[in-house]
Amino acid sequence: MQDVEYLCSKTCIIDRENMKHIDHIGIAVENLEAAISTYEKLLNTDCYKREVVEGQKVETAFFKTGESKVELLGATADDSVIKKYVEKRGEGMHHVAFEVDDIRAEMKRLQTEGFTLLSDEPSRGADNKLVAFVHPRDNNGVLIELCQSL
């Protein structure tokens, strides 16, 4: 596929190859076991992977659906970001994750465009990925995750 440039509303040029595709949608849940059962029925497929991410105090469960994935996120500690999110906002969509080839270059590009990143460096996430997050206040209330396969 050729690199095609599009003009965005901020009149900046964006190379559409920076964010390759939606990798997954993250859904915060209170009870991971119950949510897994629900999504296995809903998507008519089994959870193919579970993983604890100690640094984020979260357990994840993944489902494949077409070319994308659904990631369920359950807290593993009372001070987990997911636990606080569910207490404040209830269960539901937590983030949209985009696959990138070079996470550090994409982080730099987004900072240059004026977006607020939640960390200066990517961290190790679930599903064998490096991850970084863009603050939701810059994205119409949606937390954006950048993820790069390791």
Buried (B, 14 or more C-beta within 10 A) or exposed (E): EEEEEEEEEEEEEBEEEBBEEEBBBBBBBBEBEEBBEEBBEEEEEEBEBBBEBEEBBBBBBBBBBEEBBBBBBBBBEEEBBBBEBBEEEEBEEBBBBBBBEEBBEBBEBBEEEEBEBBEEEBBEBBBEBBBBBBEBEBBEEEBBBBBBEE
